């Protein structure tokens, strides 16, 4: 139940998480980030544009392990010369990691069953309501919540840990 341990860590690190953010993490854990890639040129353009728009903090954590051999690579902690490698790793990771809807649903079930031990600040009723609506929408990819975005200002790419670190 690696995903539960990851969620526990995230709940401590990001106490402003909402049900939407927990589901996003599970989605990323299962499906990676490949659904966001069109081509290398577009990938590079978006990474450079985002990099130029964010406040850098090279003392920030560079990698955040989210399970299933996947890391979030924090753009805030990178140097400009590292962006092409990140883009290439992002593209290569998409080729390697596909995910499975049944496994994803199982992880959502684990989230529900283990909710009380995870330590979220939101309630189980809030999670229940969110999951009900999420299921009715047929389990789409989701963004971070407005609260999460405003408070943590996430800026990262999802890559296979071994692709990025060994590449």
C-alpha positions as YAML, in Angstrom:
chain: A
units: angstrom
residues:
- id: 1
  name: UNK
  ca: [0.00, 0.00, 0.00]
- id: 2
  name: UNK
  ca: [2.73, 2.41, -1.05]
- id: 3
  name: UNK
  ca: [0.12, 4.94, -2.20]
- id: 4
  name: UNK
  ca: [-1.25, 5.26, 1.35]
- id: 5
  name: UNK
  ca: [2.21, 6.05, 2.72]
- id: 6
  name: UNK
  ca: [2.69, 8.63, -0.04]
- id: 7
  name: UNK
  ca: [-0.68, 10.20, 0.80]
- id: 8
  name: UNK
  ca: [0.24, 10.33, 4.50]
- id: 9
  name: UNK
  ca: [3.48, 12.14, 3.63]
- id: 10
  name: UNK
  ca: [1.63, 14.54, 1.34]
- id: 11
  name: UNK
  ca: [-1.05, 15.27, 3.96]
- id: 12
  name: UNK
  ca: [1.68, 16.37, 6.37]
- id: 13
  name: UNK
  ca: [3.69, 18.30, 3.80]
- id: 14
  name: UNK
  ca: [0.64, 19.96, 2.20]
- id: 15
  name: UNK
  ca: [-2.03, 20.40, 4.88]
- id: 16
  name: UNK
  ca: [-4.12, 22.59, 2.53]
- id: 17
  name: UNK
  ca: [-4.75, 19.59, 0.24]
- id: 18
  name: UNK
  ca: [-8.34, 19.04, -0.80]
- id: 19
  name: UNK
  ca: [-9.99, 15.83, -2.02]
- id: 20
  name: UNK
  ca: [-9.24, 17.03, -5.56]
- id: 21
  name: UNK
  ca: [-5.50, 17.21, -4.78]
- id: 22
  name: UNK
  ca: [-5.48, 13.73, -3.26]
- id: 23
  name: UNK
  ca: [-7.17, 12.36, -6.39]
- id: 24
  name: UNK
  ca: [-4.72, 14.26, -8.60]
- id: 25
  name: UNK
  ca: [-1.80, 12.66, -6.77]
- id: 26
  name: UNK
  ca: [-3.30, 9.20, -7.23]
- id: 27
  name: UNK
  ca: [-3.95, 9.98, -10.91]
- id: 28
  name: UNK
  ca: [-0.34, 11.05, -11.39]
- id: 29
  name: UNK
  ca: [0.87, 8.00, -9.47]
- id: 30
  name: UNK
  ca: [-1.07, 5.73, -11.82]
- id: 31
  name: UNK
  ca: [-0.96, 7.48, -15.18]
- id: 32
  name: UNK
  ca: [2.15, 9.66, -15.02]
- id: 33
  name: UNK
  ca: [2.19, 12.86, -17.03]
- id: 34
  name: UNK
  ca: [2.22, 11.63, -20.63]
- id: 35
  name: UNK
  ca: [-1.30, 12.80, -21.35]
- id: 36
  name: UNK
  ca: [0.05, 16.36, -21.43]
- id: 37
  name: UNK
  ca: [2.62, 15.92, -24.23]
- id: 38
  name: UNK
  ca: [2.01, 16.96, -27.83]
- id: 39
  name: UNK
  ca: [5.59, 17.11, -29.15]
- id: 40
  name: UNK
  ca: [9.11, 18.07, -28.02]
- id: 41
  name: UNK
  ca: [8.93, 21.61, -29.38]
- id: 42
  name: UNK
  ca: [5.68, 22.35, -27.53]
- id: 43
  name: UNK
  ca: [6.99, 20.61, -24.42]
- id: 44
  name: UNK
  ca: [10.14, 22.77, -24.39]
- id: 45
  name: UNK
  ca: [8.21, 25.96, -25.10]
- id: 46
  name: UNK
  ca: [5.86, 25.31, -22.16]
- id: 47
  name: UNK
  ca: [8.64, 24.36, -19.75]
- id: 48
  name: UNK
  ca: [10.70, 27.46, -20.63]
- id: 49
  name: UNK
  ca: [7.65, 29.74, -20.39]
- id: 50
  name: UNK
  ca: [6.66, 28.32, -17.02]
- id: 51
  name: UNK
  ca: [10.26, 28.46, -15.79]
- id: 52
  name: UNK
  ca: [10.51, 32.15, -16.71]
- id: 53
  name: UNK
  ca: [7.23, 32.93, -14.90]
- id: 54
  name: UNK
  ca: [8.02, 31.33, -11.52]
- id: 55
  name: UNK
  ca: [10.04, 32.39, -8.53]
- id: 56
  name: UNK
  ca: [13.18, 30.24, -8.39]
- id: 57
  name: UNK
  ca: [14.38, 28.62, -5.19]
- id: 58
  name: UNK
  ca: [17.40, 26.43, -5.80]
- id: 59
  name: UNK
  ca: [17.33, 25.31, -2.16]
- id: 60
  name: UNK
  ca: [13.89, 23.77, -2.77]
- id: 61
  name: UNK
  ca: [13.48, 20.02, -2.96]
- id: 62
  name: UNK
  ca: [14.31, 19.00, -6.54]
- id: 63
  name: UNK
  ca: [12.40, 15.70, -6.58]
- id: 64
  name: UNK
  ca: [9.29, 14.57, -4.81]
- id: 65
  name: UNK
  ca: [8.64, 10.84, -4.97]
- id: 66
  name: UNK
  ca: [4.94, 10.08, -5.48]
- id: 67
  name: UNK
  ca: [5.18, 6.30, -5.78]
- id: 68
  name: UNK
  ca: [5.09, 3.84, -8.66]
- id: 69
  name: UNK
  ca: [8.63, 4.89, -9.73]
- id: 70
  name: UNK
  ca: [7.37, 8.44, -10.42]
- id: 71
  name: UNK
  ca: [8.74, 11.77, -9.23]
- id: 72
  name: UNK
  ca: [7.55, 15.33, -9.48]
- id: 73
  name: UNK
  ca: [10.54, 17.38, -10.66]
- id: 74
  name: UNK
  ca: [10.26, 20.87, -9.18]
- id: 75
  name: UNK
  ca: [10.97, 23.58, -11.76]
- id: 76
  name: UNK
  ca: [11.64, 26.09, -8.97]
- id: 77
  name: UNK
  ca: [14.73, 24.11, -7.95]
- id: 78
  name: UNK
  ca: [16.18, 23.69, -11.46]
- id: 79
  name: UNK
  ca: [18.67, 25.73, -13.43]
- id: 80
  name: UNK
  ca: [17.78, 26.81, -16.97]
- id: 81
  name: UNK
  ca: [20.33, 24.39, -18.45]
- id: 82
  name: UNK
  ca: [18.46, 21.46, -16.86]
- id: 83
  name: UNK
  ca: [15.19, 22.12, -18.68]
- id: 84
  name: UNK
  ca: [15.96, 20.24, -21.91]
- id: 85
  name: UNK
  ca: [16.85, 17.11, -19.94]
- id: 86
  name: UNK
  ca: [13.59, 17.48, -18.02]
- id: 87
  name: UNK
  ca: [11.60, 17.80, -21.26]
- id: 88
  name: UNK
  ca: [13.30, 14.74, -22.77]
- id: 89
  name: UNK
  ca: [12.71, 12.75, -19.57]
- id: 90
  name: UNK
  ca: [9.06, 13.84, -19.55]
- id: 91
  name: UNK
  ca: [8.62, 12.60, -23.13]
- id: 92
  name: UNK
  ca: [10.51, 9.35, -22.53]
- id: 93
  name: UNK
  ca: [8.51, 8.69, -19.35]
- id: 94
  name: UNK
  ca: [5.28, 9.01, -21.32]
- id: 95
  name: UNK
  ca: [6.45, 6.20, -23.60]
- id: 96
  name: UNK
  ca: [7.25, 3.94, -20.65]
- id: 97
  name: UNK
  ca: [4.39, 4.62, -18.25]
- id: 98
  name: UNK
  ca: [0.75, 4.17, -19.30]
- id: 99
  name: UNK
  ca: [-1.33, 3.28, -16.22]
- id: 100
  name: UNK
  ca: [-4.51, 1.29, -15.84]
- id: 101
  name: UNK
  ca: [-8.02, 2.48, -14.95]
- id: 102
  name: UNK
  ca: [-8.74, -0.59, -12.81]
- id: 103
  name: UNK
  ca: [-5.60, -0.03, -10.75]
- id: 104
  name: UNK
  ca: [-6.50, 3.65, -10.47]
- id: 105
  name: UNK
  ca: [-9.99, 2.80, -9.15]
- id: 106
  name: UNK
  ca: [-8.42, 0.36, -6.69]
- id: 107
  name: UNK
  ca: [-6.14, 3.14, -5.39]
- id: 108
  name: UNK
  ca: [-9.19, 5.40, -4.95]
- id: 109
  name: UNK
  ca: [-10.80, 2.60, -2.96]
- id: 110
  name: UNK
  ca: [-7.66, 2.39, -0.79]
- id: 111
  name: UNK
  ca: [-7.87, 6.16, -0.27]
- id: 112
  name: UNK
  ca: [-11.44, 5.78, 0.96]
- id: 113
  name: UNK
  ca: [-10.77, 2.74, 3.16]
- id: 114
  name: UNK
  ca: [-7.66, 4.25, 4.76]
- id: 115
  name: UNK
  ca: [-8.90, 7.83, 5.02]
- id: 116
  name: UNK
  ca: [-8.91, 7.94, 8.84]
- id: 117
  name: UNK
  ca: [-5.24, 6.93, 9.07]
- id: 118
  name: UNK
  ca: [-3.93, 9.37, 6.44]
- id: 119
  name: UNK
  ca: [-4.33, 12.65, 8.33]
- id: 120
  name: UNK
  ca: [-5.99, 14.96, 5.84]
- id: 121
  name: UNK
  ca: [-7.47, 18.23, 7.09]
- id: 122
  name: UNK
  ca: [-10.59, 17.74, 4.97]
- id: 123
  name: UNK
  ca: [-13.38, 15.44, 6.10]
- id: 124
  name: UNK
  ca: [-14.44, 12.03, 4.88]
- id: 125
  name: UNK
  ca: [-17.79, 13.54, 3.91]
- id: 126
  name: UNK
  ca: [-15.97, 16.04, 1.68]
- id: 127
  name: UNK
  ca: [-14.05, 13.18, 0.09]
- id: 128
  name: UNK
  ca: [-17.26, 11.19, -0.38]
- id: 129
  name: UNK
  ca: [-18.94, 14.12, -2.13]
- id: 130
  name: UNK
  ca: [-15.92, 14.75, -4.34]
- id: 131
  name: UNK
  ca: [-15.54, 11.07, -5.31]
- id: 132
  name: UNK
  ca: [-19.24, 10.81, -6.15]
- id: 133
  name: UNK
  ca: [-19.00, 13.73, -8.58]
- id: 134
  name: UNK
  ca: [-15.62, 12.55, -9.91]
- id: 135
  name: UNK
  ca: [-17.02, 9.09, -10.67]
- id: 136
  name: UNK
  ca: [-20.04, 10.62, -12.44]
- id: 137
  name: UNK
  ca: [-17.56, 12.46, -14.72]
- id: 138
  name: UNK
  ca: [-15.88, 9.11, -15.57]
- id: 139
  name: UNK
  ca: [-12.58, 9.68, -13.70]
- id: 140
  name: UNK
  ca: [-11.00, 12.52, -15.71]
- id: 141
  name: UNK
  ca: [-7.57, 14.02, -15.22]
- id: 142
  name: UNK
  ca: [-7.85, 16.86, -12.70]
- id: 143
  name: UNK
  ca: [-5.83, 19.95, -11.86]
- id: 144
  name: UNK
  ca: [-4.76, 21.01, -8.42]
- id: 145
  name: UNK
  ca: [-7.44, 22.81, -6.44]
- id: 146
  name: UNK
  ca: [-7.52, 26.59, -6.36]
- id: 147
  name: UNK
  ca: [-6.50, 26.52, -2.68]
- id: 148
  name: UNK
  ca: [-3.52, 24.25, -3.37]
- id: 149
  name: UNK
  ca: [-2.41, 26.37, -6.33]
- id: 150
  name: UNK
  ca: [-2.64, 29.63, -4.39]
- id: 151
  name: UNK
  ca: [-0.95, 28.33, -1.28]
- id: 152
  name: UNK
  ca: [1.82, 26.09, -2.71]
- id: 153
  name: UNK
  ca: [2.25, 27.46, -6.26]
- id: 154
  name: UNK
  ca: [3.21, 24.05, -7.68]
- id: 155
  name: UNK
  ca: [5.46, 24.02, -10.73]
- id: 156
  name: UNK
  ca: [6.70, 20.59, -11.72]
- id: 157
  name: UNK
  ca: [6.78, 17.83, -14.30]
- id: 158
  name: UNK
  ca: [5.96, 14.17, -13.71]
- id: 159
  name: UNK
  ca: [8.66, 11.73, -14.84]
- id: 160
  name: UNK
  ca: [9.77, 8.17, -14.26]
- id: 161
  name: UNK
  ca: [12.38, 8.34, -11.52]
- id: 162
  name: UNK
  ca: [14.87, 6.08, -13.28]
- id: 163
  name: UNK
  ca: [14.43, 7.82, -16.66]
- id: 164
  name: UNK
  ca: [15.25, 11.24, -15.16]
- id: 165
  name: UNK
  ca: [18.00, 10.18, -12.77]
- id: 166
  name: UNK
  ca: [19.70, 7.72, -15.14]
- id: 167
  name: UNK
  ca: [19.22, 9.75, -18.33]
...
